[in-house]
């Protein structure tokens, strides 16, 4: 219960620190997610390039029925 100005100030400061903490948590999580997605994207495109190279190598071989 808020009985004095000191209680009100402590409540407001607690709210501000909670909002700042949640924002910091969001920023750190967002950066981690971005790095993970970048790493997955690089892995996917490197795999895709290697498959294209293998397909090109297969096309160079003559086809016999």
N, CA, C and O atoms as a DFTB+ gen file, in Angstrom:
260 C
 N C O
     1  1       0.838      -1.167       0.000
     2  2       0.000       0.000       0.000
     3  2       0.890       1.240       0.000
     4  3       1.898       1.282       0.705
     5  1       0.531       2.216      -0.763
     6  2       1.304       3.454      -0.855
     7  2       0.822       4.407       0.240
     8  3      -0.295       4.921       0.193
     9  1       1.691       4.625       1.220
    10  2       1.318       5.481       2.346
    11  2       2.055       6.800       2.347
    12  3       1.638       7.748       3.013
    13  1       3.163       6.872       1.597
    14  2       3.920       8.120       1.581
    15  2       4.553       8.312       0.207
    16  3       4.488       7.447      -0.667
    17  1       5.163       9.477       0.057
    18  2       5.827       9.788      -1.208
    19  2       7.008       8.841      -1.430
    20  3       7.287       8.462      -2.568
    21  1       7.693       8.460      -0.377
    22  2       8.815       7.530      -0.483
    23  2       8.381       6.184      -1.035
    24  3       9.086       5.591      -1.852
    25  1       7.224       5.695      -0.595
    26  2       6.701       4.433      -1.123
    27  2       6.374       4.561      -2.615
    28  3       6.648       3.653      -3.400
    29  1       5.791       5.691      -2.990
    30  2       5.451       5.926      -4.390
    31  2       6.702       5.975      -5.254
    32  3       6.740       5.392      -6.337
    33  1       7.721       6.670      -4.773
    34  2       8.973       6.775      -5.534
    35  2       9.619       5.401      -5.680
    36  3      10.109       5.062      -6.757
    37  1       9.626       4.608      -4.615
    38  2      10.228       3.272      -4.709
    39  2       9.444       2.387      -5.675
    40  3      10.035       1.573      -6.384
    41  1       8.140       2.535      -5.708
    42  2       7.324       1.784      -6.647
    43  2       7.620       2.190      -8.090
    44  3       7.744       1.330      -8.962
    45  1       7.732       3.489      -8.346
    46  2       8.036       3.980      -9.691
    47  2       9.428       3.531     -10.134
    48  3       9.612       3.107     -11.275
    49  1      10.400       3.622      -9.240
    50  2      11.768       3.207      -9.574
    51  2      11.811       1.706      -9.852
    52  3      12.501       1.266     -10.772
    53  1      11.089       0.930      -9.073
    54  2      11.030      -0.525      -9.319
    55  2      10.419      -0.812     -10.689
    56  3      10.892      -1.694     -11.407
    57  1       9.385      -0.085     -11.051
    58  2       8.776      -0.254     -12.366
    59  2       9.723       0.111     -13.486
    60  3       9.795      -0.583     -14.500
    61  1      10.460       1.211     -13.303
    62  2      11.415       1.645     -14.332
    63  2      12.512       0.599     -14.511
    64  3      12.866       0.262     -15.641
    65  1      13.055       0.079     -13.400
    66  2      14.100      -0.938     -13.498
    67  2      13.565      -2.226     -14.133
    68  3      14.296      -2.907     -14.853
    69  1      12.323      -2.560     -13.879
    70  2      11.730      -3.741     -14.492
    71  2      11.623      -3.561     -16.008
    72  3      11.945      -4.475     -16.766
    73  1      11.171      -2.386     -16.448
    74  2      11.055      -2.117     -17.882
    75  2      12.432      -2.125     -18.542
    76  3      12.591      -2.687     -19.625
    77  1      13.422      -1.514     -17.908
    78  2      14.788      -1.505     -18.460
    79  2      15.338      -2.926     -18.541
    80  3      15.973      -3.284     -19.533
    81  1      15.104      -3.737     -17.517
    82  2      15.565      -5.129     -17.526
    83  2      14.927      -5.941     -18.636
    84  3      15.601      -6.720     -19.310
    85  1      13.623      -5.761     -18.830
    86  2      12.946      -6.480     -19.908
    87  2      13.448      -6.033     -21.277
    88  3      13.572      -6.850     -22.190
    89  1      13.736      -4.743     -21.424
    90  2      14.271      -4.248     -22.691
    91  2      15.656      -4.844     -22.964
    92  3      15.943      -5.261     -24.086
    93  1      16.507      -4.884     -21.945
    94  2      17.845      -5.470     -22.121
    95  2      17.746      -6.948     -22.485
    96  3      18.490      -7.432     -23.339
    97  1      16.831      -7.661     -21.841
    98  2      16.619      -9.067     -22.161
    99  2      16.174      -9.230     -23.607
   100  3      16.636     -10.139     -24.296
   101  1      15.290      -8.369     -24.071
   102  2      14.834      -8.415     -25.458
   103  2      15.983      -8.168     -26.425
   104  3      16.113      -8.872     -27.426
   105  1      16.821      -7.169     -26.134
   106  2      17.935      -6.838     -27.028
   107  2      18.915      -8.003     -27.120
   108  3      19.350      -8.359     -28.215
   109  1      19.264      -8.594     -25.989
   110  2      20.217      -9.708     -25.995
   111  2      19.631     -10.904     -26.741
   112  3      20.329     -11.546     -27.525
   113  1      18.375     -11.202     -26.507
   114  2      17.731     -12.326     -27.189
   115  2      17.638     -12.073     -28.688
   116  3      17.844     -12.990     -29.484
   117  1      17.332     -10.851     -29.079
   118  2      17.235     -10.514     -30.495
   119  2      18.589     -10.653     -31.190
   120  3      18.660     -11.173     -32.304
   121  1      19.653     -10.199     -30.550
   122  2      20.991     -10.336     -31.138
   123  2      21.373     -11.806     -31.286
   124  3      21.929     -12.208     -32.308
   125  1      21.073     -12.604     -30.265
   126  2      21.391     -14.031     -30.331
   127  2      20.612     -14.704     -31.471
   128  3      21.165     -15.517     -32.212
   129  1      19.345     -14.361     -31.602
   130  2      18.523     -14.928     -32.674
   131  2      19.059     -14.517     -34.045
   132  3      19.089     -15.326     -34.972
   133  1      19.479     -13.259     -34.171
   134  2      20.018     -12.775     -35.446
   135  2      21.293     -13.517     -35.817
   136  3      21.475     -13.898     -36.973
   137  1      22.183     -13.725     -34.841
   138  2      23.423     -14.456     -35.115
   139  2      23.127     -15.904     -35.504
   140  3      23.753     -16.448     -36.413
   141  1      22.178     -16.518     -34.819
   142  2      21.812     -17.895     -35.136
   143  2      21.247     -17.993     -36.551
   144  3      21.600     -18.904     -37.299
   145  1      20.379     -17.067     -36.915
   146  2      19.792     -17.092     -38.259
   147  2      20.848     -16.825     -39.329
   148  3      20.804     -17.430     -40.400
   149  1      21.785     -15.938     -39.058
   150  2      22.855     -15.663     -40.016
   151  2      23.711     -16.905     -40.221
   152  3      24.078     -17.232     -41.350
   153  1      24.027     -17.593     -39.132
   154  2      24.837     -18.810     -39.223
   155  2      24.096     -19.894     -40.010
   156  3      24.695     -20.582     -40.836
   157  1      22.799     -20.045     -39.753
   158  2      22.013     -21.035     -40.494
   159  2      21.916     -20.682     -41.970
   160  3      21.976     -21.560     -42.830
   161  1      21.768     -19.401     -42.259
   162  2      21.683     -18.962     -43.651
   163  2      22.984     -19.248     -44.389
   164  3      22.963     -19.742     -45.516
   165  1      24.122     -18.940     -43.756
   166  2      25.414     -19.222     -44.390
   167  2      25.588     -20.719     -44.619
   168  3      26.084     -21.135     -45.665
   169  1      25.182     -21.526     -43.647
   170  2      25.291     -22.973     -43.787
   171  2      24.406     -23.462     -44.935
   172  3      24.817     -24.319     -45.717
   173  1      23.201     -22.920     -45.032
   174  2      22.280     -23.325     -46.101
   175  2      22.835     -22.964     -47.473
   176  3      22.822     -23.788     -48.388
   177  1      23.329     -21.720     -47.620
   178  2      23.828     -21.307     -48.929
   179  2      25.111     -22.035     -49.305
   180  3      25.335     -22.302     -50.485
   181  1      25.954     -22.361     -48.338
   182  2      27.153     -23.133     -48.666
   183  2      26.762     -24.544     -49.106
   184  3      27.362     -25.098     -50.026
   185  1      25.756     -25.122     -48.448
   186  2      25.259     -26.434     -48.860
   187  2      24.652     -26.358     -50.263
   188  3      24.879     -27.238     -51.093
   189  1      23.891     -25.314     -50.516
   190  2      23.264     -25.150     -51.823
   191  2      24.313     -25.002     -52.921
   192  3      24.154     -25.571     -54.002
   193  1      25.383     -24.249     -52.665
   194  2      26.458     -24.102     -53.648
   195  2      27.150     -25.432     -53.907
   196  3      27.468     -25.757     -55.051
   197  1      27.384     -26.200     -52.850
   198  2      28.062     -27.488     -53.049
   199  2      27.177     -28.431     -53.853
   200  3      27.683     -29.204     -54.667
   201  1      25.876     -28.380     -53.641
   202  2      24.979     -29.231     -54.423
   203  2      24.956     -28.786     -55.886
   204  3      24.897     -29.630     -56.781
   205  1      25.001     -27.486     -56.144
   206  2      25.058     -27.001     -57.519
   207  2      26.341     -27.453     -58.203
   208  3      26.326     -27.844     -59.371
   209  1      27.452     -27.399     -57.472
   210  2      28.725     -27.845     -58.041
   211  2      28.677     -29.330     -58.379
   212  3      29.165     -29.744     -59.430
   213  1      28.092     -30.128     -57.496
   214  2      28.002     -31.559     -57.761
   215  2      27.084     -31.825     -58.956
   216  3      27.357     -32.716     -59.760
   217  1      26.023     -31.073     -59.074
   218  2      25.107     -31.244     -60.201
   219  2      25.811     -30.877     -61.512
   220  3      25.641     -31.566     -62.518
   221  1      26.596     -29.802     -61.505
   222  2      27.338     -29.411     -62.704
   223  2      28.351     -30.483     -63.088
   224  3      28.546     -30.755     -64.272
   225  1      28.998     -31.094     -62.096
   226  2      29.950     -32.163     -62.377
   227  2      29.253     -33.376     -62.980
   228  3      29.807     -34.047     -63.850
   229  1      28.055     -33.653     -62.522
   230  2      27.320     -34.802     -63.047
   231  2      26.877     -34.551     -64.486
   232  3      26.817     -35.495     -65.273
   233  1      26.574     -33.346     -64.840
   234  2      26.123     -33.035     -66.199
   235  2      27.251     -33.164     -67.207
   236  3      26.997     -33.415     -68.385
   237  1      28.491     -32.998     -66.767
   238  2      29.636     -33.093     -67.679
   239  2      29.903     -34.531     -68.108
   240  3      30.523     -34.763     -69.147
   241  1      29.444     -35.493     -67.322
   242  2      29.682     -36.881     -67.667
   243  2      28.719     -37.291     -68.782
   244  3      27.575     -36.839     -68.802
   245  1      29.162     -38.130     -69.696
   246  2      28.260     -38.566     -70.779
   247  2      27.166     -39.469     -70.217
   248  3      27.347     -40.170     -69.222
   249  1      26.051     -39.421     -70.884
   250  2      24.895     -40.227     -70.462
   251  2      24.769     -41.416     -71.401
   252  3      24.677     -41.260     -72.618
   253  1      24.767     -42.607     -70.813
   254  2      24.636     -43.833     -71.605
   255  2      23.359     -44.529     -71.209
   256  3      23.044     -44.636     -70.024
   257  1      22.631     -44.996     -72.181
   258  2      21.409     -45.728     -71.877
   259  2      21.663     -47.191     -71.796
   260  3      20.740     -47.965     -71.546
